[in-house]
Amino acid sequence: MDTIAANGTTIAFKRSGKGPPLLLLHGAEADHSMFDAFGKELAPHFTVIAYDQRDSGGTRNPPAPYGLDVLADDAAALIAALGHRRAHVFGTSLGGAIAQVLAVRHADRVDCLVLASSFRVGTQVSAINPAGFPKFAELRSRLPDSLPEFAEYFFTREYLSSHPEALNIFKGNTRTAEQRRRRGVILAQPIAIDLGTITAPTLVLAGSEDRLIPPDHTLSLAREIAGARAAKIAGVGHVGTIQNPAAVAAEVVAFLQNQ
């Protein structure tokens, strides 16, 4: 991991491959390492930049609270600090929400945009999955005892059965209580954006078996963004970049290389 100063933070990042820059934005529970296998699939085609958001991994930031706007400003500042005028941007789950804000606030920094397993910024999370989110929150509050059931919101049951090591992903969270608190209130910070103002060519991806963010909600983002494409990846849950990195990468590479 390397580090660089950007937007008042010290951002930890991993860079690999060669070609046009492609910035990867991880989910709420994760850090850059969720893209280890995915990045290897992309590296033959792009300069892959996977970084840790505030209060994640090796990034160090001030103790003040922040929302999606600040996280989007961080991403824009990182692109510039690494010497790029623009970059392709891939965001998954919360990372996809940050990417939406980035594409609106910093359109000059975004070449093409990919939103995976994400949700519409400004929508109450509880309204997206009213049956699933209360149970998800209850399971999270009982970690690590609830880990096997909690993990099924991210991976299919079949995948976990054949890859029990996937549970270790949730055991490696090293955030302090204060870091978890700040991460936990990101979506409580008010923000409104108009997806219709996004000018970057956009691809929206959903896993067909996503139990956390319903695929139909994710795919509906494409209807608000002019010219956006949408695709559903069969057999994968919320974290497709881990469950089937080759399939997700194939969609991303095909889209970006045809723009």
GUSE-51083 format. One line per 8 residues: number of its first residue (from 0); their letters; for each residue y, z, x of N, C-alpha, C, CB. Coordinates in steps of 0.1 Angstrom, whole numbers, plus 5000, padded with zeros to 4 digits. Glycine has a CB too. Example, Ala and Ser with C-alpha at 12.3 -4.5 7.8 and 13.67 -1.06 7.14 Angstrom:
<recs>
0	AS	4943:5078:5132:4955:5078:5123:4967:5078:5132:4955:5090:5113 ~ 4978:5071:5128:4989:5071:5137:5000:5079:5129:4994:5057:5141
</recs>
This chain:
<recs>
0	MDTIAANG	4988:5000:5008:5000:5000:5000:5013:5000:5009:5000:5012:4990 ~ 5022:4992:5005:5035:4992:5011:5045:4999:5001:5040:4978:5015 ~ 5057:5002:5006:5067:5008:4997:5080:5001:5000:5069:5023:4999 ~ 5089:5001:4990:5102:4994:4991:5112:5002:4981:5102:4979:4988 ~ 5124:5003:4986:5134:5009:4977:5140:4999:4967:5146:5015:4986 ~ 5140:5003:4954:5145:4994:4944:5149:5003:4932:5134:4984:4940 ~ 5161:5001:4927:5166:5007:4915:5165:5022:4915:5159:5002:4903 ~ 5168:5028:4927:5168:5043:4928:5155:5049:4930:5175:5049:4917
8	TTIAFKRS	5144:5041:4932:5131:5046:4933:5125:5041:4946:5122:5042:4921 ~ 5114:5047:4951:5106:5041:4962:5093:5036:4955:5103:5052:4973 ~ 5092:5023:4954:5081:5017:4947:5069:5014:4956:5086:5004:4939 ~ 5057:5018:4953:5045:5015:4961:5039:5002:4954:5035:5027:4961 ~ 5036:4993:4963:5030:4981:4958:5020:4975:4968:5041:4970:4956 ~ 5011:4966:4963:5001:4960:4970:5003:4945:4968:4986:4964:4966 ~ 5004:4937:4979:5006:4923:4979:4994:4915:4985:5019:4919:4986 ~ 4990:4905:4978:4978:4897:4984:4980:4883:4979:4965:4903:4979
16	GKGPPLLL	4972:4874:4986:4972:4860:4983:4983:4852:4987:4971:4859:4968 ~ 4984:4840:4983:4996:4831:4986:4998:4822:4975:4993:4823:5000 ~ 5011:4817:4974:5015:4809:4963:5027:4815:4956:5003:4806:4954 ~ 5030:4810:4944:5041:4815:4936:5039:4830:4933:5042:4807:4923 ~ 5049:4838:4933:5048:4852:4931:5044:4855:4916:5061:4860:4934 ~ 5034:4865:4915:5029:4869:4902:5029:4884:4902:5015:4863:4898 ~ 5038:4890:4894:5040:4905:4893:5031:4910:4882:5054:4909:4890 ~ 5023:4921:4885:5013:4927:4875:5018:4941:4871:4999:4928:4882
24	LHGAEADH	5019:4943:4858:5024:4955:4853:5013:4963:4845:5036:4953:4843 ~ 5009:4974:4850:4997:4982:4845:5000:4989:4832:4992:4991:4856 ~ 4990:4995:4827:4991:5002:4814:4995:5017:4816:4978:5002:4807 ~ 4996:5024:4805:5002:5038:4805:4993:5048:4813:5004:5042:4791 ~ 4980:5046:4811:4971:5056:4817:4967:5053:4832:4958:5057:4809 ~ 4972:5041:4837:4967:5035:4849:4977:5035:4860:4963:5021:4847 ~ 4973:5029:4871:4983:5025:4882:4979:5011:4887:4983:5036:4894 ~ 4984:5007:4899:4981:4994:4903:4966:4991:4905:4988:4991:4916
32	SMFDAFGK	4958:5001:4907:4944:4999:4911:4936:4993:4899:4938:5012:4915 ~ 4942:4993:4887:4934:4987:4876:4933:4972:4878:4941:4990:4863 ~ 4941:4966:4887:4942:4952:4890:4934:4948:4902:4956:4947:4891 ~ 4926:4957:4908:4919:4954:4921:4911:4941:4920:4911:4966:4926 ~ 4902:4941:4910:4893:4930:4908:4900:4918:4902:4881:4933:4899 ~ 4909:4920:4893:4917:4910:4887:4926:4903:4898:4926:4915:4876 ~ 4932:4910:4906:4940:4905:4917:4932:4896:4926:4947:4916:4925 ~ 4920:4899:4929:4912:4890:4938:4909:4877:4931:4899:4897:4941
40	ELAPHFTV	4908:4877:4918:4906:4864:4911:4918:4855:4911:4902:4867:4896 ~ 4930:4862:4912:4943:4855:4911:4948:4850:4925:4953:4863:4905 ~ 4944:4858:4936:4949:4856:4949:4948:4842:4955:4943:4866:4958 ~ 4937:4834:4952:4937:4821:4957:4948:4812:4952:4923:4814:4954 ~ 4955:4816:4941:4964:4807:4935:4979:4813:4935:4961:4805:4920 ~ 4980:4826:4937:4993:4832:4936:4995:4843:4947:4996:4838:4922 ~ 5008:4846:4950:5011:4858:4957:5011:4869:4947:5024:4857:4965 ~ 5001:4878:4947:4999:4888:4936:5005:4901:4941:4983:4890:4934
48	IAYDQRDS	5014:4906:4932:5021:4918:4935:5018:4928:4924:5037:4916:4936 ~ 5009:4938:4928:5005:4949:4919:5012:4962:4923:4990:4951:4918 ~ 5020:4968:4915:5028:4980:4919:5026:4991:4909:5043:4976:4919 ~ 5030:5003:4914:5029:5015:4906:5042:5018:4900:5025:5027:4915 ~ 5042:5020:4886:5054:5023:4879:5058:5037:4882:5052:5021:4864 ~ 5069:5041:4876:5074:5055:4878:5063:5065:4874:5087:5058:4870 ~ 5062:5076:4882:5052:5086:4879:5038:5081:4879:5056:5093:4866 ~ 5036:5071:4887:5022:5065:4888:5019:5063:4903:5021:5052:4880
56	GGTRNPPA	5007:5066:4907:5002:5062:4921:5012:5067:4931:5001:5047:4922 ~ 5015:5058:4941:5023:5062:4952:5038:5061:4950:5019:5054:4964 ~ 5043:5056:4939:5057:5055:4936:5064:5068:4935:5060:5046:4924 ~ 5076:5070:4940:5084:5082:4939:5097:5079:4933:5086:5088:4953 ~ 5100:5087:4922:5112:5085:4915:5119:5098:4911:5109:5077:4902 ~ 5132:5097:4907:5139:5109:4903:5133:5116:4891:5154:5106:4900 ~ 5135:5129:4889:5129:5136:4878:5135:5134:4864:5129:5150:4881 ~ 5144:5125:4863:5151:5122:4850:5141:5114:4841:5164:5115:4852
64	PYGLDVLA	5142:5117:4828:5134:5109:4819:5139:5094:4819:5135:5114:4804 ~ 5130:5085:4814:5133:5071:4814:5125:5064:4802:5129:5064:4827 ~ 5130:5052:4799:5123:5045:4789:5120:5031:4793:5132:5043:4777 ~ 5116:5022:4784:5112:5008:4787:5123:5001:4795:5107:5001:4775 ~ 5136:5004:4791:5147:4996:4798:5147:4999:4812:5160:5000:4791 ~ 5146:5012:4816:5146:5015:4831:5134:5010:4838:5146:5031:4832 ~ 5122:5010:4831:5110:5004:4838:5112:4989:4839:5098:5008:4829 ~ 5118:4983:4830:5120:4968:4831:5130:4966:4843:5126:4962:4818
72	DDAAALIA	5141:4974:4844:5150:4973:4855:5144:4975:4868:5162:4983:4853 ~ 5134:4984:4869:5126:4986:4881:5119:4973:4885:5116:4998:4880 ~ 5113:4967:4875:5105:4955:4878:5114:4944:4883:5097:4950:4866 ~ 5126:4942:4877:5135:4932:4881:5140:4935:4895:5147:4931:4871 ~ 5143:4947:4898:5148:4951:4911:5137:4949:4922:5152:4966:4911 ~ 5124:4951:4918:5113:4949:4928:5112:4934:4931:5100:4954:4922 ~ 5113:4926:4921:5112:4911:4924:5123:4907:4934:5114:4903:4911 ~ 5135:4912:4932:5146:4908:4941:5144:4915:4954:5159:4913:4935
80	ALGHRRAH	5140:4927:4955:5139:4934:4968:5128:4928:4977:5135:4949:4965 ~ 5118:4921:4970:5108:4915:4978:5112:4900:4982:5095:4914:4970 ~ 5124:4897:4979:5129:4884:4983:5127:4872:4974:5124:4881:4996 ~ 5123:4875:4962:5120:4864:4952:5132:4863:4942:5107:4867:4945 ~ 5136:4851:4939:5146:4849:4928:5139:4851:4915:5152:4835:4929 ~ 5127:4846:4913:5120:4847:4900:5105:4850:4904:5121:4835:4892 ~ 5098:4854:4894:5083:4856:4895:5076:4854:4881:5080:4870:4901 ~ 5064:4849:4882:5056:4850:4870:5053:4865:4867:5042:4842:4871
88	VFGTSLGG	5052:4869:4854:5050:4883:4851:5038:4884:4841:5063:4889:4844 ~ 5029:4893:4845:5017:4897:4837:5018:4911:4833:5004:4893:4844 ~ 5018:4915:4821:5019:4929:4817:5008:4932:4807:5032:4933:4811 ~ 5001:4943:4808:4990:4946:4799:4993:4960:4793:4976:4947:4806 ~ 4990:4961:4780:4993:4973:4772:5007:4978:4774:4983:4985:4777 ~ 5010:4990:4779:5024:4994:4781:5031:4985:4790:5024:5009:4786 ~ 5023:4980:4800:5029:4970:4809:5034:4958:4802:5019:4966:4820 ~ 5027:4954:4791:5032:4943:4784:5045:4946:4776:5021:4938:4774
96	AIAQVLAV	5046:4958:4772:5059:4962:4765:5070:4962:4775:5058:4976:4759 ~ 5068:4967:4787:5078:4966:4798:5081:4951:4801:5073:4973:4811 ~ 5071:4943:4801:5073:4929:4804:5082:4922:4793:5060:4921:4805 ~ 5080:4926:4781:5088:4920:4770:5103:4924:4772:5084:4926:4756 ~ 5106:4936:4776:5120:4940:4778:5125:4933:4791:5120:4956:4780 ~ 5117:4932:4801:5121:4925:4813:5125:4911:4810:5109:4925:4823 ~ 5117:4904:4802:5120:4890:4798:5133:4888:4790:5108:4884:4791 ~ 5137:4899:4783:5149:4898:4775:5161:4902:4784:5148:4907:4763
104	RHADRVDC	5160:4914:4791:5171:4919:4799:5173:4911:4812:5168:4933:4802 ~ 5163:4906:4817:5164:4899:4830:5157:4886:4830:5158:4908:4842 ~ 5161:4877:4821:5155:4864:4819:5156:4856:4832:5162:4856:4808 ~ 5166:4858:4840:5167:4850:4853:5157:4854:4863:5181:4852:4859 ~ 5150:4865:4861:5139:4870:4871:5125:4866:4867:5140:4885:4872 ~ 5124:4861:4854:5110:4858:4849:5108:4843:4848:5108:4864:4835 ~ 5098:4838:4855:5094:4824:4855:5085:4822:4842:5086:4820:4867 ~ 5073:4826:4842:5064:4825:4830:5059:4840:4827:5052:4816:4833
112	LVLASSFR	5056:4842:4815:5053:4855:4810:5039:4855:4803:5063:4860:4800 ~ 5031:4866:4807:5018:4867:4800:5017:4882:4795:5006:4865:4810 ~ 5015:4883:4782:5014:4896:4776:4999:4898:4771:5024:4897:4764 ~ 4993:4909:4776:4979:4911:4773:4977:4924:4767:4970:4910:4786 ~ 4969:4925:4756:4965:4937:4749:4977:4946:4747:4955:4945:4757 ~ 4988:4940:4743:5001:4947:4742:5005:4949:4728:5012:4940:4750 ~ 5017:4955:4726:5022:4958:4713:5037:4955:4712:5020:4973:4709 ~ 5042:4953:4700:5056:4948:4698:5065:4960:4701:5058:4943:4684
120	VGTQVSAI	5075:4958:4711:5085:4968:4714:5093:4971:4701:5094:4963:4726 ~ 5095:4984:4699:5102:4988:4687:5093:4992:4675:5112:4978:4683 ~ 5080:4989:4676:5071:4993:4665:5065:5006:4668:5060:4982:4664 ~ 5065:5015:4658:5059:5028:4660:5044:5026:4664:5061:5037:4648 ~ 5040:5032:4675:5026:5031:4679:5017:5036:4668:5024:5039:4692 ~ 5020:5046:4661:5011:5052:4651:5010:5042:4639:5017:5065:4645 ~ 5019:5033:4637:5018:5023:4627:5010:5011:4630:5032:5018:4623 ~ 5008:5009:4643:5000:4998:4648:4985:5000:4645:5002:4995:4663
128	NPAGFPKF	4981:5012:4647:4967:5015:4645:4966:5029:4638:4959:5015:4658 ~ 4970:5030:4625:4971:5043:4618:4958:5050:4617:4976:5041:4605 ~ 4946:5043:4617:4934:5050:4616:4929:5055:4630:4923:5041:4610 ~ 4932:5047:4640:4926:5050:4654:4935:5059:4662:4924:5037:4661 ~ 4948:5058:4661:4956:5066:4670:4955:5081:4669:4971:5062:4668 ~ 4954:5087:4657:4953:5101:4656:4940:5106:4663:4952:5105:4641 ~ 4929:5098:4661:4917:5102:4668:4918:5100:4683:4905:5093:4663 ~ 4925:5089:4687:4927:5087:4702:4935:5099:4708:4935:5074:4704
136	AELRSRLP	4946:5103:4701:4954:5114:4706:4946:5127:4707:4966:5116:4697 ~ 4937:5129:4697:4929:5141:4697:4919:5141:4708:4921:5142:4683 ~ 4913:5130:4711:4904:5128:4722:4911:5130:4735:4897:5115:4722 ~ 4923:5125:4736:4931:5127:4749:4934:5141:4751:4944:5119:4748 ~ 4937:5149:4741:4940:5163:4742:4928:5171:4747:4945:5169:4729 ~ 4916:5166:4745:4904:5173:4749:4897:5168:4762:4894:5172:4737 ~ 4904:5159:4769:4899:5155:4782:4897:5167:4791:4908:5144:4788 ~ 4887:5167:4800:4877:5157:4802:4865:5158:4793:4873:5157:4816
144	DSLPEFAE	4864:5168:4784:4852:5169:4776:4849:5157:4767:4853:5182:4768 ~ 4860:5151:4763:4859:5140:4754:4858:5126:4760:4870:5140:4744 ~ 4856:5126:4774:4858:5114:4781:4849:5102:4777:4854:5117:4796 ~ 4836:5104:4774:4828:5092:4770:4834:5085:4757:4814:5096:4767 ~ 4838:5093:4747:4843:5088:4735:4857:5082:4737:4843:5098:4724 ~ 4865:5089:4745:4879:5084:4748:4878:5070:4755:4886:5094:4757 ~ 4869:5068:4764:4868:5056:4771:4864:5044:4762:4857:5057:4782 ~ 4858:5047:4751:4855:5036:4742:4867:5029:4735:4846:5041:4731
152	YFFTREYL	4879:5035:4737:4891:5029:4732:4896:5018:4742:4902:5039:4730 ~ 4890:5019:4754:4895:5010:4765:4884:4999:4768:4898:5018:4777 ~ 4871:5003:4767:4860:4994:4770:4851:4994:4758:4853:4999:4783 ~ 4843:4983:4757:4833:4983:4747:4821:4993:4751:4827:4968:4745 ~ 4814:4997:4740:4803:5006:4742:4793:5000:4751:4797:5010:4729 ~ 4790:4987:4749:4780:4980:4757:4784:4979:4772:4779:4965:4752 ~ 4797:4977:4775:4802:4977:4789:4800:4991:4795:4816:4972:4789 ~ 4803:5001:4788:4802:5015:4794:4788:5018:4796:4809:5025:4784
160	SSHPEALN	4779:5013:4788:4765:5016:4789:4759:5010:4802:4757:5011:4778 ~ 4764:4998:4805:4759:4991:4818:4768:4994:4830:4759:4976:4815 ~ 4780:5000:4828:4789:5003:4839:4794:5017:4837:4801:4993:4839 ~ 4785:5027:4838:4789:5041:4836:4800:5046:4846:4777:5050:4837 ~ 4801:5038:4858:4811:5042:4868:4825:5040:4862:4809:5034:4880 ~ 4827:5032:4851:4840:5030:4846:4846:5043:4841:4839:5020:4834 ~ 4838:5053:4838:4844:5066:4834:4852:5072:4845:4833:5075:4830 ~ 4849:5069:4858:4856:5075:4869:4870:5071:4869:4849:5070:4882
168	IFKGNTRT	4874:5060:4863:4888:5056:4862:4896:5066:4856:4889:5042:4854 ~ 4891:5073:4846:4899:5083:4839:4898:5097:4846:4894:5084:4825 ~ 4890:5098:4855:4889:5111:4863:4898:5111:4875:4874:5113:4868 ~ 4903:5099:4879:4911:5099:4891:4926:5100:4888:4909:5086:4897 ~ 4930:5104:4876:4945:5105:4874:4950:5117:4881:4947:5106:4858 ~ 4960:5115:4890:4965:5126:4898:4979:5130:4894:4965:5122:4913 ~ 4984:5125:4882:4997:5129:4878:4998:5144:4875:5001:5121:4865 ~ 5010:5149:4879:5013:5163:4876:5016:5165:4861:5024:5168:4885
176	AEQRRRRG	5017:5177:4857:5020:5179:4843:5034:5174:4839:5020:5194:4839 ~ 5044:5175:4849:5057:5169:4846:5057:5154:4846:5067:5174:4857 ~ 5049:5148:4855:5048:5133:4854:5042:5129:4841:5040:5128:4866 ~ 5032:5136:4837:5025:5132:4824:5035:5134:4812:5013:5141:4821 ~ 5043:5144:4813:5053:5146:4802:5063:5134:4802:5061:5159:4804 ~ 5068:5130:4813:5078:5119:4813:5071:5106:4809:5084:5117:4827 ~ 5059:5104:4813:5052:5092:4808:5050:5092:4793:5039:5090:4816 ~ 5047:5104:4788:5044:5106:4774:5055:5103:4765:5038:5119:4772
184	VILAQPIA	5067:5104:4770:5079:5102:4761:5086:5088:4763:5089:5113:4762 ~ 5080:5079:4771:5086:5066:4773:5089:5059:4760:5077:5058:4782 ~ 5080:5059:4751:5082:5051:4739:5091:5059:4729:5069:5048:4732 ~ 5094:5071:4732:5103:5079:4723:5118:5075:4726:5101:5094:4725 ~ 5121:5068:4737:5134:5064:4741:5138:5052:4732:5136:5061:4756 ~ 5149:5053:4724:5152:5042:4715:5155:5029:4722:5163:5046:4706 ~ 5149:5018:4717:5152:5005:4723:5149:4994:4712:5144:5002:4736 ~ 5157:4984:4712:5154:4973:4703:5157:4960:4710:5163:4974:4690
192	IDLGTITA	5148:4950:4709:5149:4937:4715:5146:4926:4705:5140:4936:4728 ~ 5151:4915:4708:5149:4903:4700:5139:4894:4708:5162:4895:4696 ~ 5127:4893:4704:5117:4885:4712:5121:4870:4710:5103:4887:4706 ~ 5128:4867:4700:5132:4853:4698:5142:4848:4709:5139:4851:4685 ~ 5147:4857:4717:5156:4853:4728:5148:4850:4741:5166:4864:4731 ~ 5135:4853:4741:5127:4850:4753:5126:4835:4756:5113:4857:4752 ~ 5130:4831:4767:5130:4816:4771:5118:4813:4780:5143:4812:4777 ~ 5112:4823:4786:5101:4820:4795:5089:4815:4788:5097:4833:4803
200	PTLVLAGS	5082:4805:4793:5069:4801:4787:5060:4813:4787:5063:4789:4796 ~ 5054:4815:4775:5047:4827:4773:5033:4825:4768:5054:4836:4763 ~ 5023:4833:4773:5009:4834:4768:5007:4848:4764:4999:4829:4780 ~ 5001:4849:4752:4997:4862:4746:4982:4862:4746:5003:4864:4732 ~ 4976:4873:4752:4961:4874:4752:4957:4887:4745:4956:4874:4767 ~ 4946:4887:4738:4940:4899:4732:4925:4899:4734:4943:4899:4717 ~ 4919:4911:4736:4905:4912:4736:4900:4913:4722:4901:4924:4745 ~ 4889:4906:4719:4884:4906:4706:4879:4919:4701:4873:4896:4704
208	EDRLIPPD	4875:4928:4710:4869:4941:4707:4879:4953:4710:4856:4943:4714 ~ 4892:4950:4711:4901:4961:4714:4902:4971:4703:4915:4954:4717 ~ 4899:4983:4705:4899:4994:4695:4913:5001:4696:4888:5004:4697 ~ 4921:4999:4706:4933:5007:4708:4945:4999:4701:4936:5009:4722 ~ 4947:4987:4705:4957:4978:4699:4950:4967:4692:4967:4973:4710 ~ 4950:4967:4678:4943:4956:4671:4947:4943:4676:4946:4958:4656 ~ 4937:4934:4678:4940:4921:4684:4950:4913:4675:4927:4913:4685 ~ 4949:4914:4662:4959:4907:4654:4973:4911:4656:4955:4909:4639
216	HTLSLARE	4975:4924:4659:4989:4928:4662:4993:4922:4675:4989:4944:4663 ~ 4985:4922:4686:4989:4916:4698:4992:4902:4697:4978:4918:4709 ~ 4983:4894:4690:4985:4880:4689:4997:4876:4680:4973:4874:4682 ~ 5002:4886:4672:5014:4883:4664:5026:4882:4672:5015:4894:4653 ~ 5026:4887:4684:5038:4886:4693:5041:4871:4696:5035:4893:4707 ~ 5031:4863:4696:5033:4848:4699:5041:4842:4688:5020:4841:4700 ~ 5041:4847:4676:5048:4841:4665:5063:4844:4666:5043:4846:4651 ~ 5067:4854:4674:5081:4857:4676:5088:4850:4688:5083:4872:4677
224	IAGARAAK	5079:4844:4696:5084:4839:4709:5083:4824:4708:5077:4845:4721 ~ 5094:4816:4709:5093:4802:4708:5084:4795:4717:5107:4796:4710 ~ 5075:4787:4712:5065:4780:4720:5054:4787:4726:5073:4773:4731 ~ 5053:4800:4723:5042:4809:4729:5029:4804:4725:5044:4823:4726 ~ 5019:4805:4734:5005:4803:4732:4998:4816:4730:4999:4795:4743 ~ 4987:4816:4722:4979:4828:4720:4964:4825:4722:4982:4834:4706 ~ 4957:4835:4728:4943:4833:4730:4936:4846:4728:4940:4826:4743 ~ 4924:4846:4723:4916:4858:4722:4904:4857:4731:4911:4860:4707
232	IAGVGHVG	4901:4867:4739:4890:4867:4748:4878:4874:4742:4894:4873:4762 ~ 4867:4867:4740:4856:4873:4733:4849:4883:4741:4846:4861:4729 ~ 4845:4894:4734:4836:4904:4739:4843:4914:4748:4826:4897:4747 ~ 4856:4914:4749:4862:4924:4758:4871:4934:4750:4871:4918:4769 ~ 4872:4946:4755:4880:4956:4748:4895:4956:4753:4874:4970:4751 ~ 4901:4968:4754:4915:4969:4757:4918:4965:4771:4920:4983:4754 ~ 4909:4969:4780:4912:4966:4795:4904:4955:4800:4908:4979:4803 ~ 4907:4943:4795:4900:4931:4799:4901:4928:4814:4905:4919:4792
240	TIQNPAAV	4912:4932:4821:4913:4929:4835:4903:4937:4843:4927:4933:4840 ~ 4897:4947:4838:4886:4954:4844:4872:4950:4839:4887:4970:4843 ~ 4871:4949:4826:4859:4946:4819:4854:4931:4823:4859:4947:4804 ~ 4863:4922:4823:4860:4908:4826:4871:4901:4833:4855:4900:4813 ~ 4874:4905:4845:4886:4900:4852:4886:4885:4854:4887:4906:4866 ~ 4874:4879:4856:4873:4865:4858:4877:4857:4845:4858:4861:4861 ~ 4873:4862:4833:4877:4855:4821:4892:4856:4819:4870:4861:4809 ~ 4898:4868:4821:4913:4869:4819:4920:4861:4829:4917:4884:4820
248	AAEVVAFL	4916:4861:4842:4922:4853:4852:4921:4838:4849:4916:4856:4866 ~ 4910:4834:4844:4909:4819:4841:4919:4815:4831:4895:4816:4835 ~ 4922:4823:4820:4932:4820:4811:4946:4820:4817:4932:4831:4799 ~ 4948:4830:4826:4962:4831:4832:4964:4819:4842:4963:4844:4840 ~ 4954:4816:4850:4956:4806:4860:4958:4792:4853:4944:4805:4869 ~ 4950:4789:4842:4951:4777:4835:4965:4776:4829:4940:4776:4825 ~ 4970:4786:4823:4983:4786:4817:4994:4784:4827:4986:4799:4809 ~ 4994:4792:4838:5005:4791:4847:5005:4778:4855:5004:4803:4857
256	QNQ	4994:4773:4858:4993:4760:4865:4997:4748:4857:4979:4758:4871 ~ 4998:4750:4844:5001:4739:4835:5015:4739:4830:4992:4738:4823 ~ 5023:4748:4836:5037:4749:4832:5046:4741:4842:5042:4764:4832
</recs>
